[in-house]
Amino acid sequence: MDVIGYTFYEEELNEITKKLQDFKNALLLDLVVLMDDGGRPISYAPYTDTHKPLANRVAVIGAAVVGAVDQLENIISSKRNMFFAGTEKNLYVQMVNQRFILSSVFSHRVLLGSVKLMKERLSGELRQLLERAINRHESKVVRFEDLVL
């Protein structure tokens, strides 16, 4: 069981999803996921049922990576951005703030510099929405068995 200390209204989630979709389309990314530090997806793009299982996995893995780097913080001075190059796809993880993480999955054809630049702008746009959700001081309890992985 976990207590989540933020809430989003439906119109805020729609706005976040639109921003993620615009970011994904502008750079021709495969998948963009906004998650909290506990690995719970907030939203993702493309927002389709077929992408939901992958978005859930990326959210859990992204939060685990950030948590692992937290433990190495005395060696690594900053955990704000992390890049992982795969054989077919790349993963770029960025902290939006202390509570939320943004991950992008993309092919080698997409330039990492473009992803970094556009993601910095997107993070700035999302921060206000995310802070608003946190500042409501509303919380809810989530059971592990309620999460679909």
Secondary structure, DSSP 8 states (H G I E B T S, - for coil): -EEE-----HHHHHHHHHHHHHHHHHHT-SEEEEEETTS-EEEEES--GGGHHHHHHHHHHHHHHHHHHHHTTTTSS--SEEEEE-SSEEEEEEESSSSEEEEEEEETTS-HHHHHHHHHHHHHHHHHHHHHHHHT---EEE-GGGS--
